[in-house]
Amino acid sequence: MNHRIERLRTASFKAQPSISIERALLETRYYQEHAGKYSLPITRAGFFKYICENKTIYIGEDELIVGERGPAPKVVPTFPELTCHSAEDLRILSSRTMTGYHVDDADIAEYEAKVIPYWQGRSMRERIFGKVPENWRKAYEAGLFTEFMEQRAPGHTVLDGSIYASGMKDYRRRIQAHIGRLDYLNDPEASDKYEELTAMDIACEAVIIFARRHAELAEQLASEESDRQRREELLHIAEVCRWVPEHAPRTFHEALQMYWFVHLGTITELNGWDAMSPGHLDQHLFPFYQQDLADGLLDRDKAKELLACFWIKVNNHTAPPKVGVTAKESGTYNDFTQINLGGLFKDGCDGCNEISYMALEVADELHLLQPQPSVHISTKTPDRFLLSAAKVIRKGYGYPSVFNTDMVVMEQIRAGKSVEDAREGGTSGCIETGAFGKEAYILTGYLNVPKILEITLNNGVDPLSGELVGIETGDPRTFATYEDLYAAFCRQLEYVVNLKIEVNNYIERMYAKYCPAPFLSVVIADCIDKGRDYYDGGPRYNTNYIQCCGIGTVTDSLSAIKTHIYTQNILSWDELLKALAENFAEAEPLRLKLFNKTPFFGNDDDRADTIMQQVYESLFAAIDGKPNTKGTGYHLNMLSTTCHVYFGKMLGATPNGRFAYMPASDGTSPSHGADRNGPTAVIKSLAKMDQVKSGGTLLNQRFLPSVLASDNDLKKLAGLIRTYFRLGGHHIQFNVVDTKTLRLAQQQPDDYRNLLVRVAGYSDYFVDLDEAHQEEIILRTEQETV
């Protein structure tokens, strides 16, 4: 890390997240003047152009990669068309101790005077909650599921290599050619396609203007700069910004800046919190790196400096502020930019190259919140690369996460993608699988699977609120067999999933109608060819996911019921239901028996693992293939981000001995304290899940630092990963930190400001987490051997 990078890193690390109302003011002004004059796609594109022409442009000292979503680093806009924050929301965000955002009082007053009066009643959030049926609302408020799209743009957006081969000028030529071929005689959608394609053309022009404004600012700063080296850097930045994104990049520097302008375009246009990612950045950059080395334009150190500048630029971009349930389910500044390293090329060859290793070095040296690097390991990946990743894992940042490339490809092929598109794809967000640059894969929200069992045990009633939130499936005391109980659970599951999908499909059409994304549509394959928006079936592939949470908790709970009530016949339903209703207040011996004498998932014990398989297959049957609004369907994936903490707060005591309101199990990980036979037993249990049927599974493991102290220990870790992947695992990630350190960080947060931990599919600063999330990480089993 050279002095420039040290200064940029320090500035990014120390910058305090705050809210800018500039975008909201510009949007309100534009809509007040132009709403109703044009079609919605053209209105959205016109507004995007208006932002690009008028928003504050920022170029900081030392920067080589330029551009910010807000007027300065870590200054984030609001999106009133998605969520119209109230003045009280803004005050709460400004006063929140955890994931707070500073907001000036004067800005709150101006927001209240100018933004709220226009957008109140017009935001997507209000459209949604104004129309949802009462049974959905009750289930949502009870914590049976969440809804991602109630305050942010849908989808996980990842780019392929196409933006490095075409500039916006090339895209505009393609768009105009498609406009010229529209068939108004035979195509009833020709007029709609014209509006969408015209909007895409305006959006291309907008981002070119945005880049030129950066070039002009760089030239102005150069004219005022006394330091010769910095003056030359600013003039080169101006040259780069005049070339990209209008034209395809020619150099390593231009390629990085090209991606960054496209990234900024998508997250400025609409993206409320959408996991915008560059995909296989190492593969995309490597040809530019090779050519620049050959031409003498840079050496490895200069390339690494540029990559580090890009890394820091990503870290400058905190997630837009969330409110309500969404804030509870995922309280983080992380904007979920995941960079895939390694993997396979389109032709099936190993995708590792010098940039893959360089990116690991940058991530290690900077150890920032984001971007989140992930390594993708196939049978063709060299051990050297996996061991290089293991050396970074050992540092305890919680990253890189590790993915099974071969499984990721198979998951996509099962979902109908071509082999080539699957290989070019990978993962984004936490662990979600998609075809990069060709797919809208929409995460619709989390499903609280243990809560579904809880209402089954209460005949459809939520015991915490007393409301009927499910269907009446009978008093469990009347279930003569375990199979009777499980059949009732499946009926509740089917009801809840269908209820969620019905409303998801309504919301999906609302976004297609009211919030098209013409710029994003330009860079995703087939949107131009179809003349359709990203949110309206334009991409080559269109997938919806429901994220299933708590399989460890629900498996162990069912195992406890089956073992103690039906198999051993030593517990009555009356005793269990009373203990659960009273949170084990007078039944500690029973709770300990349930916790200590039940076969639990995560120990390579078929008595529990077959129940896990049963639940997983039931989730698959209830979700997979249900129709969405774009002619394709829903799939499941198995992750929780931090929603297992929120879901736990909405869940009473459970039959596995878990107290009420404690976190449910995360991802596909075993329940807290349930994995008692070491990490090998955990992966053998997980291998019994047919993970190829999913869109991704998440496995957390925590090791004591002493476990990975030597190089031989790292080889053992690599062996554990390889073994899990040979058995069919999708993903695994590690916290390498002891409980003593975490407790000290709680007591002395200022001394542990740099402590990163793996929370879910992302890392976060431990001291930025609230107490509930800190305790959840501490509760995870400390593995003492690899």
N, C-alpha and C positions, 0 to 999 in steps of 0.2 A: 504494500500500500504506500504510494508516494505521498508527498505533502498535499498535492491538490486533492487527492481522494480522501486523505485524512480530514481536510477542512470541509469538504462537501459532506462526508459522512457525519461529522460532528454537527454540522448545521441541520442536516435532515433528522438526526436522532433527537436533537434538542427542540426542534420546532414543535410548537403546541398546536394540536388540531383546533381549527376554528371554522366558523361558517361565514361564507360570503353570500350576500343577498343579491349580488350583481346579476347572476343568471336569471333569478326570479323576476327582478325588475325589468330586465330586457325582454323576457318572455311575456310578461304582463303588458308591457308597452306595445310589443308587436301584435299580440292577439287582440288587444283593444282596437287596434287600427285595421287589422287584416282578417280577423275571424269572420267566416262566412263568405268571403270574397272568392275563395278558391277551394278546390277539393282538399280533403284532409292531408293526403300525401304531399301536395304542393305547399300547403300551409306549413306542415312540419318541416319541409325542406327550406322554405323561405325563412322560417324562424332560425333554423340551423345556420343558414347563411348570415342572417342578421347578427347572431352571436359571434360568428367568426370575424365579422367586420368590425364589431364594436367592443368585444370583451377586452379586459385588461391583458396586455402581453407582458410576460416576465422573462428576463434572462438574468440569471444570477451570476455572481462572481465565480470564476473558475469553471463554470459549466461548459461542457462540450456538446452534450445532448440537451436540447432546449424544448420548452413547452410545458405549461401547467394547465390543469383543468380550471383551477381558480386563479386569483390574481397573484398568488405566492404559494410556496410549498406548504402542504398540509392545510391549505385553506380550501374548503370544499363547498360547492354550491348546493342549493336545494332544488328539488324538482316538483314544483307545485302542481304540475299536471298529473303527477302520480300521487303525492301526498302533500296536501296543503297544511303545513305545520301551523298550529295556532300560536299566538303570542306566548301562551303558557307553555306549550311544547318547547319553544325556543329558550324560555327562561329555565326550564328544567334541564335542557341539554347544557346550558351554560353553567349550571350549578352542580351538575352531577359529578360525584367524586370519581366514578369509574366510567370510562368511555364518554367523558364530557367533551363538549365543543364550546369554545368561547364564542359568545355573540355579544356585540356591542349593544348597549341599551338603545342608542340612537337607531341602530339597524332594526331592532325589534319594533320600535315605534314606526319606522318607515314601512316595514313589512306589514304591520297591522293596518297602516293607512292605505297602502297602495296594492299590496299583493293579495292579502286575504279577501278583501271585498270582491275582487274579480274571480278568484279561483274557488272560493267556497261554494260547494255544490257542483263544481265542474271537475274535480279531481277524480282519478281512477278509483282511489280508495273509497270515496263517497258514492261513486256509481255502484261499486261492488256491494258495500254494506247496505246501500239503500234498496237492493234487489234480492239479496239472499233470502231463502226461506227460513222460517223460524226453527225448523228442526236442525238445519245446518248451523245456524247461529248458536243454538244450545250445545251442539256437539263441539263446535269450535271453542266456545267459552269454557267448556268442561276440560279442554285439553286433549280431546281424542285425536286431533290433527291440527296442523298449522296450514297457513296459506301464504306462499311466497309472494304471489302477485298482488296482494292487497296493498302493497306500498312500494313496489319496485318493479322495474322492467323484467319480464320473464326471460329465461334462457341462460345457458352457458355459452359464451362466444369465444371461439378459438380460431386462429387463422392458420392457413396452410402457407405454402411458399409462393402463391400466385402474386402477392403484392410486391414481390421482389423481381418479378418478370414484367410487370405492367405498371405504368403510372396512371394517374387520374386522367390524363389526356387520352391514353389508350382506352380506358374504361368509357370515357365520353364518346369516343368513336364507335365503340360497340353498342352503346345505348342508342345513339342516333341511327345506327344501322337497323336496330330492332324497331325503332319508331317508324322508320321508312318502310318496313315490311308488314306493318299491322294491317290486318284484313278486316275492314269494317263491314264488308258484305257478308262474310261467313263466320266471323268470330264475335259472338255476343259480348265477349269481355274486352274487345279491342279498345273501347273508350276508357275503361278502367286501367288497362295496361298503359295507355298513353299517359294518364295522370301519374301512375307510379313511375314509369320510365323517365318522364320529365322531372319528377321529384328527385330521382337518382342523379340526373344530370346536374341539377341545381346543387345537390349535395357535394358532388365532385368539385364543382367550381368553388364551393364554400371552403373546402379544406385547402385548396390551392391558395385562396386569398389569405387564409389563416397562416400558412407557411410564409407567404410573401411578407406579411406584416412582421414576422420574426426576422426575416432577412433585412427589412428596413430598420428595425430596432438594432440589430447587430451592427449594421453600418453606422448608425448614429452613435452607438456606444464606442465603436472603433475610432470615430472622428474625435471623440472626447478622451480617449485612452492615452496615457503618457507612457505606459509600459509597452515596449515594442513587441514582446512575445504575445502579450494578451491582445494587442491590436491585430496582429496577424491571425490569431485564433478567431477573433470576432469576424474578421473579413472572410475567413474560411467557413465559419458557421453561416454567414450570409450567403456564400456561394452554394453551400449544401441545401439551405432552405429555399433557394431559388430553383434548385433542380428537383428535389423531392418535396412533396409527393406527386408533383405534376408529371414527372418522368420516372421511369424505372431506375432504381439505384445502380451506380457503377462501382462503388467502393464500399468497404467495410463500414466506414463512418456514415455514408449515405444510407446503407441498408438499415443500420440501427435507427437513424433519424426517420427513415421511411416508416418503419414499424411504429415508432412512437407517435408520429402525427396521425396515423390510422387509429391507434389505440386512443389517443385523446379525442379524435373525432367521434368514435362510438360512445365513449363515456361522457361526452359533452352533449351529444345529440339527445340521448334519452336514458342511458344506462344508469339506473338507480343503484344497483349493487349486483353486477352481472358476471363477475368472474372473467373479465376480458383478459385473454392470455395469448402469447405469441406461439404456443405450441412447441414444435421442435426447433427452437431458436438456434441450437448448435448446428443442426443440419442446414438450416437456411443461411447462416452466416459463413459457413466454412468455405464455399466457393469464392466469396468475396475476400476472405482472409488469405486464401491461397494466391489469388490473383494480385492482391496488394503486396504480399511478400515478394512475388516474382517481379513486380514493377518497382519495388523499392519505395513504396508509399508509406509503409509502416513496418515495424518489427513486432515481436511478440509482446514486449512491454507496452508499446503504444496501443496495440489491440486490446490488451487487458485493461489498460486505463480507460479506453472508450467503453468497454463492457461494464466496468465498475461505475462509470458515470451513468450509464443506462440503468444499472441496478439501483443506484441511489435515486434516480428519477422515479422509478416505480415506487420506492419507499416513501416518496413525497406525497403519495396519493392515498389518503385515508378513505375508508368507505363513507359514503353519505350517511347522515344521521338517521337512525331508526327509532321508531316509537312503538308503544303498545307491545303486543305479543312478539313481534319480530325483534324488538330490542331484547326481550327476555330470552328468546330462543337462541340468539347469537349476538352477544354483546362484545364486539371487537372492532378495532380500527382497521383490521385486515380487509383489503379489497379483493383477496383471493386470486391474485395473478400467479398462476402456476407455470413454471418453465420446465418442459419435458427435456431430459437429457438422455442420450443413448437411444435405445429402441432399435427399430429397423427402418431401412430405406424402403421405398415403394416396391423395389424389386426383391425384397426379402433379405438383403445383405445387412450386416451389422451397421448400425447408424452412429457408433461412437467415432469421434474425431478429436482433434486438438482443442477445439472450442468446448467440447464436453468437459475435458479436464480443467480448462481455464475457468469455466463457469463455476466448477466446484471450488477452485481456489478463491475466486471472488466472493462466493457465498461464505466461505470459511473466514476470510479476512475481514469482511464487512459485518458479518453476523447481525444483520438487520431484520426487522419484522417481515419485510417482503422485498422482492418477490420470493415465492416459495419454490425452491428447486425440488424436482423429483427425478429419480433415476429409474430408467426402464430397462429391465434385465431380461434378455431372452437367452435361449440355449446357445446363441451365437455371440453373446456379449463376453468379452475377455474378462478373466478374473481380475486383471489389473484395474479395470474400471470399477468393478464392484468393491474392491479393497480400497480404492481411492475414496469412494463414497463412504465406506465404513469408517475411514479416518475422520471424516467430517461428522458423521453420526456420533462418534466417540466424544466429540467436543461438547455434546449436550444441548445443541440448539433445537433439537427436535426435527431437524431436517438434515439431509434430504429424506423424503419418504421414498419407499421402494415399491415398484410395480412390476408385475409379471407381464412382459410384453406379449408373450404367446397367448396368455389368457385374455388380455385386452383385445387382441385381434380376433380370437374365437368368439368372444362375447358380441363383437360387432357383426361378425359373419352370421351368427345365429339370428341377429336382429335384422338381417337382410341387406347388409352392405357388401360391396365388392371387396375382394381380398386386398386390392391395391389401395382403396379408400380406407380400409381398416388399418393397414400398415401405416398410412400417413396420419391416422388418427392417434388417439392416446387418451390422456386424462386431463381434467381441469377441475377447478374448484377444490374440493377435497379429494375425491377418488372417482369422480363420475366419468364414464367412458363416452367418447363421441368421435365422429369423423371430422377432423379438423378442416375448417374452411368450407364445409359442405353440409353442415347440419345445424339445425336449431334443436338443441336438446334442452327441454324445458323442465326444470325442477319445480314441482307444484307445491311441495311442502312435505312435512314429516308426518308419519303415522305412529301414534302411541300404542304399540301392540300390547304392552302390559295393561294399559287402561281398558282395552277391549276385553281382556280377560276379567278385569275388575268389574266392569258392568255386567259381564256374563254371570259372575258370582252374585250379582244383585238384581237379576231379572231385568236388565236394561237400565237400571237407575244408577246415576252417579252418586255414590254414598257421600261425597264431600259436599254436594249442593242439594241433594234430594230430588233433583230433576230427572225425569225420564229422558235420557239422551240416546238410548239405543232402542232395541225392540224387546218385547217380552219373550224370553226364551225359557222361562220356567224357574222355579225355585231349585237351587242346586241340591237341596236335601232330597228331591225326588229323582235325582239321577242315579239309577241303579248301578251304572258302570262308568268307568273312565270314558269309554267311547260315547256315552250319552252326554257327558260334560263337554267333550271335545266337539261334538256335533253342534252343541249350542254355541260354543265359542266361534265356530266357523260361520254360523248364521249371523252372529253379531258382526264378524269381520266383513262378510259380504255386504251387509247393510251399510256399514260405515264407509267402506271403500266406494260403493256406488254413490253414496251421498256426496262424498268428496269429489268424485269425478264429474258428477252432474254439474256442480258449481264451477269446477275447474274449466269445463267446456264452455260455460257461459262467459267466464272471465277471459278465456282465450279469444273468443269472438269480440269482446269489448276492446282488447288490445289491437286486434287486427283492424277494427273499425276506427277507433279513436286515437291510437298511438302508433301509427306506422313508423318505421325506422329506415328511411330511404338511404342514408349513408351506409349503415350497417349492411343493408341489402346489396349494395354495390360490391362488397368484398366477400360475399358468401356465394359459393357456386350455385348456379342455375337460377338465381333470382332475376338477373337481367334477361336470361333466355326465356323465362316464363313470364316476365313482366309482372311479377308478384312480389309482395313485400316479405321480408324475413318473418314477420309475425302472421303471415297469411298463406303459408304453404309454399313460399318461394324457394327455400333451400332444397337441395337434392334429397335430404333425409330430414324427417320431422318426428321427433320422439318426445314423449312425456314420461317423466319419472315420478314415482312416489317413493320417498325415502322412509324405509321401515326401521323403527328404533326399538331397542330393548329386547332383542331376541334372547340374550342371556337371562334377563329377569323373567321373561315369560316362560322360557324353557325350564328354568329351575323351579318356578312356581308350580307349573304343571307336574313336574317331577315330584315335588313335595306332596301334592294332592294324590297323585297316582300311588306313590310309595306308601304314605302313611294312612290314607283313607281306604284305598281300594286293594292294594297288594298285601300290606301287613295288617290292615284292619285294626289299627291301634289308635285311631283318631276319628272323632265324629265330625260331621259338618257343623253341628251346633257349636262345638268347641272351637273349631277353626274360624268360623264366621264371627263369633263373639270376640276372639282374640284380635282379628283383623280390624273390626269396628272400633275396638278400644286401643288400637296401636300397641298391643301386647302389654298394656299397662299392668295387668295382673297375671301375665302369662309368660314371664321370662324363661322359665324352664322349657315351655313349649317352643318358644322362639329359638332357643339354643338347640333344641332337638331338630327343628326344621332346618336350621342353618348348618348343623354339624353332622346330621345323620341322613342327609338326602343326597342321592347321586346328582352332582352338579355338572353342567356343561363346562368344558374346558380342561377336562382331566383324562381324556381318551377313555371315557366310560360309556359304553354303548347304551346303558340304561338311560342316561341323560341325552346322549348324542342322537339317539333315534327319535326322541321327542323334538329336538332341535330340527332334525330333518323333516319331521311331520309338520311343524309350524312353518318352516321355510316353504315347503311345497304348498301349504294352504295359502300363504301370502302370494306365491306365484300364481296359483289358480284364481285367486280373487282379483289380481291386478293385471297380469300379463295379457296383452291383446285387447283389453277394453278400448273401444274406439275413442280417439280424440276428434277434433274438428277439421283435421287436415288430411283425412284419408288413411292415417296410420294408427298408432295405438300407444297405450301406456305400458311401461315396464316398471320393475321394481329395482331399487338399489338399497344397499344396507349400510347406511351411515346416519349419523346423528348430529354432526357438527357439535354444538354444545346443547342441542335441544333435549338431550337426555337429562340435563339438569333441570330445565324448565318442566319437562314432562314429569320428572320425579316430584316436583312441587305440586303438581296437579294429581298426584297418585297417592292413595292411602297405603297402609301397610300391605305387604304382599306375602303370599304363602311360603316364599323362600326364606322368611325371617328378616326381610328388609323392613326397616321402620318407615312409617309414612313420611312423605315429603323429601326423602333422601333420593339422590340421583338414581335413575334406572341405568342399566348397563349401556355402554356406548358402542356404536357401530355393531360389529359382530364379535366384539370382545366379550370374554366371560364377565359375569357379575363381579362386583367388587369383593375381593377376598375368596372367590369361588375357585380360582385356578390354583390348585395346591400341589400339583405334580410337576411344575416347571414348564418352561416355554415349549419344549418338544411335545408335551402332552397337549398344550394349547393348539399348536398347529395341526396335530393329528386329529383333534376334534373338529377344527375348522375345515379340514380337508374332506370331511364327510358331507359338507354342504356343496351342492352342485352349483358352484359359483359362476359357471358359464351362462347360467340362466339369468344372471343379474346384469345390471349396468355398472356394477362395482360393489365391492365389500371393503370394510375398513377394520383393520386389526391394530389396536394399540398394545404395546408392550413396554414395561419399565424395567430398566436394569440399574443396579448399583454401579457407579463409576469403576469400582475395582474389578468388575466382571470383564471390562474391555480394556484393561490396563496395558496389555502387551500386544505385540503384532500377532502372536499366535492366537490370542483371544479374538482378534479381528478376523482371522481365518475361520475360527469357529462360528462367528456371527455370519460371515459370508456363507458358510455351510448350512446354517440354519435357514437362511433366506432361500438358498438354492433348493433345499429339501422341501420347504413349504411350497415353492413354486412348482416343483416337480409333482407335488401332490394335488396341484390345481388351485393354489391360492392366488388371489388377485392382487393383494396389497398387504404391506406390513410397515409399521413405523415405530420409532423408539424414543422414549424419554430416557436419558442417561443422567440421573440425578438422584441423590439420596434424600430421605425425609428430613434429616437434620438441616440440610441446606434450605429446603423449602420452608421449614419452620423459622429459620433465621430471616429469610426474606420477608415473611409475614411480619416479623417483629421489627425489622430494620429495612424497610423498603428502599430508602435512599441509597443504601449500600449495595443493593442488588438490582439496580435499574436495568442492567444489561442481561439479566437472567431470562433467557428464552426457554419455553417449555412447549412440548407438543400437546395441544389441547384436544383437537380432533383431527380433521384433515388439514390442519394449519398449525403453525406455531404462533405464540403470543408472548408478550412480556408478562412474566408471572405476577409482577406487582400491579399490572393493569387489570388483572382479573378480579372480579368480586370474590368475596369470601367463599361463596358456595362453589364457584368453579375452582378456586384454589384447593378447597378441601376435597373436591372430587378427584383431582390429580393426585393428592397425597394418599387417598384411599386405594389407588391402583396398586396391585400387588408388586412388590419389589422382587424381581427375579435375581437370585444370587449366583446362578450359573447360566451359561449359554446352552 
